[in-house]
Amino acid sequence: MARKTAKPNVKQCPACHGTGEVSRQVRVGRKHRHVGEQTGVCLGCLGAGEIPADD
C-alpha cells in the first residue's frame, strides 16, 4: 500500500499571477520612447509561478 504525502502549502506569486513571466517596457533613445515590451522570468518566484506559503 502506498502512502500519500501531503502537498506543501503554496500560493500564486502576486507579481506574475502564476505564469512565471513578467513583461517590462522597452525604451530607447535620449527621449526614452516606448518601442514595445519584453518578457522575462519573474524574480519573485524564479519562474515557478508559486511561492511557498508562510507556516
N, C-alpha and C positions, 0 to 999 in steps of 0.2 A: 504494500500500500504506500503510495507516495504522499508525502506531507506537503501541504500548501504553505508557501511562505507569504507573509503579509507584505503587500505592496507599500513601499515607503510613501509617506505623505509628500506630495509635490503640488505646486500650483503654477499657473501660467505666468510667464515673465511679463511684467507690466510694460516694459519698453517695446517689445516686439509682438505682443499679444499671441505668443505661442508659435509664431512662424520661424523664429530663429534668424530672421533677416530684418535689417532696418534700411531705410532709404535716406540719403543725405543729398542736399542741393550741391550742384557743381557750379562754381563761379569762376570766371576767367577775366583777365584784363585788369587795367588800372581802376576801372569803374565797378569791378566785381559784378558784371552782368550774369544773370542766371541763364545757363545753357542746357540744363537737364538735371537728371537725378542719377545717383549711383547707388547700387545695392551692396551691402556688406554684411558680415557676420555681426550679430548682436553681442556687444561686450558684456551685457548684464547676465546672459545665460550661456555665452560662448557657443551659440548656435543650436543648443539643445531644445529651446522653446519652453523649458521648465526650470524652475528653481526649487531647491529643497525648502520645505516648509519648516519654520522655526518650531522646535519642540519645547 
